[in-house]
Amino acid sequence: MLKRLALIGGAVAGVVFLRKKAKQQQAEQDLWTQATDDVHAPVPPAPTPAPAATDEDSSSS
């Protein structure tokens, strides 16, 4: 009877360990996918403002 109980306890502990390990690996895979997945389109560079026309007469006083 004690052997059977120990065997069942060991099996349950093994299943719990394997499930925890699988969840950990899935979380790591999700993080890796999130870090390397390029789902956003590249952002175009902001347009540069045209240089302002300078009035040379007003600057030379």
Phi and psi restraints in degrees (value plus and minus 20) as a CYANA .aco file:
   2 LEU   PHI     -87.6   -47.6
   2 LEU   PSI     -56.3   -16.3
   3 LYS   PHI     -83.7   -43.7
   3 LYS   PSI     -61.7   -21.7
   4 ARG   PHI     -85.3   -45.3
   4 ARG   PSI     -62.7   -22.7
   5 LEU   PHI     -84.1   -44.1
   5 LEU   PSI     -61.8   -21.8
   6 ALA   PHI     -85.3   -45.3
   6 ALA   PSI     -59.9   -19.9
   7 LEU   PHI     -84.3   -44.3
   7 LEU   PSI     -64.0   -24.0
   8 ILE   PHI     -85.4   -45.4
   8 ILE   PSI     -62.6   -22.6
   9 GLY   PHI     -81.6   -41.6
   9 GLY   PSI     -61.2   -21.2
  10 GLY   PHI     -85.9   -45.9
  10 GLY   PSI     -59.4   -19.4
  11 ALA   PHI     -85.6   -45.6
  11 ALA   PSI     -63.0   -23.0
  12 VAL   PHI     -83.6   -43.6
  12 VAL   PSI     -63.5   -23.5
  13 ALA   PHI     -82.5   -42.5
  13 ALA   PSI     -58.7   -18.7
  14 GLY   PHI     -84.6   -44.6
  14 GLY   PSI     -62.3   -22.3
  15 VAL   PHI     -84.7   -44.7
  15 VAL   PSI     -63.1   -23.1
  16 VAL   PHI     -82.2   -42.2
  16 VAL   PSI     -63.7   -23.7
  17 PHE   PHI     -81.5   -41.5
  17 PHE   PSI     -66.2   -26.2
  18 LEU   PHI     -85.4   -45.4
  18 LEU   PSI     -59.2   -19.2
  19 ARG   PHI     -85.6   -45.6
  19 ARG   PSI     -61.8   -21.8
  20 LYS   PHI     -83.2   -43.2
  20 LYS   PSI     -63.1   -23.1
  21 LYS   PHI     -83.6   -43.6
  21 LYS   PSI     -61.6   -21.6
  22 ALA   PHI     -85.0   -45.0
  22 ALA   PSI     -61.2   -21.2
  23 LYS   PHI     -84.4   -44.4
  23 LYS   PSI     -59.2   -19.2
  24 GLN   PHI     -84.2   -44.2
  24 GLN   PSI     -64.2   -24.2
  25 GLN   PHI     -85.8   -45.8
  25 GLN   PSI     -57.5   -17.5
  26 GLN   PHI     -86.6   -46.6
  26 GLN   PSI     -60.5   -20.5
  27 ALA   PHI     -83.7   -43.7
  27 ALA   PSI     -60.7   -20.7
  28 GLU   PHI     -85.3   -45.3
  28 GLU   PSI     -60.5   -20.5
  29 GLN   PHI     -84.8   -44.8
  29 GLN   PSI     -61.5   -21.5
  30 ASP   PHI     -83.2   -43.2
  30 ASP   PSI     -61.7   -21.7
  31 LEU   PHI     -84.6   -44.6
  31 LEU   PSI     -63.0   -23.0
  32 TRP   PHI     -83.4   -43.4
  32 TRP   PSI     -62.0   -22.0
  33 THR   PHI     -83.8   -43.8
  33 THR   PSI     -62.5   -22.5
  34 GLN   PHI     -83.9   -43.9
  34 GLN   PSI     -58.2   -18.2
  35 ALA   PHI     -94.2   -54.2
  35 ALA   PSI     -49.2    -9.2
  36 THR   PHI    -127.5   -87.5
  36 THR   PSI     -29.0    11.0
  37 ASP   PHI     -99.5   -59.5
  37 ASP   PSI     106.2   146.2
  38 ASP   PHI    -121.9   -81.9
  38 ASP   PSI      60.4   100.4
  39 VAL   PHI    -108.9   -68.9
  39 VAL   PSI     -38.6     1.4
  40 HIS   PHI    -107.9   -67.9
  40 HIS   PSI     117.3   157.3
  41 ALA   PHI     -88.7   -48.7
  41 ALA   PSI     129.0   169.0
  42 PRO   PHI     -81.5   -41.5
  42 PRO   PSI     119.0   159.0
  43 VAL   PHI    -102.5   -62.5
  43 VAL   PSI     105.7   145.7
  44 PRO   PHI     -89.0   -49.0
  44 PRO   PSI     129.1   169.1
  45 PRO   PHI     -83.9   -43.9
  45 PRO   PSI     127.1   167.1
  46 ALA   PHI     -87.3   -47.3
  46 ALA   PSI     119.5   159.5
  47 PRO   PHI     -85.9   -45.9
  47 PRO   PSI     118.4   158.4
  48 THR   PHI    -104.6   -64.6
  48 THR   PSI     117.4   157.4
  49 PRO   PHI     -88.0   -48.0
  49 PRO   PSI     124.6   164.6
  50 ALA   PHI     -87.0   -47.0
  50 ALA   PSI     124.2   164.2
  51 PRO   PHI     -82.0   -42.0
  51 PRO   PSI     117.9   157.9
  52 ALA   PHI     -91.1   -51.1
  52 ALA   PSI     121.3   161.3
  53 ALA   PHI     -89.3   -49.3
  53 ALA   PSI     110.1   150.1
  54 THR   PHI    -119.8   -79.8
  54 THR   PSI     115.5   155.5
  55 ASP   PHI    -118.2   -78.2
  55 ASP   PSI      86.6   126.6
  56 GLU   PHI     -88.9   -48.9
  56 GLU   PSI     -46.6    -6.6
  57 ASP   PHI     -88.2   -48.2
  57 ASP   PSI     -57.8   -17.8
  58 SER   PHI     -97.9   -57.9
  58 SER   PSI     -42.5    -2.5
  59 SER   PHI    -105.4   -65.4
  59 SER   PSI     -37.7     2.3
  60 SER   PHI    -125.5   -85.5
  60 SER   PSI      57.5    97.5
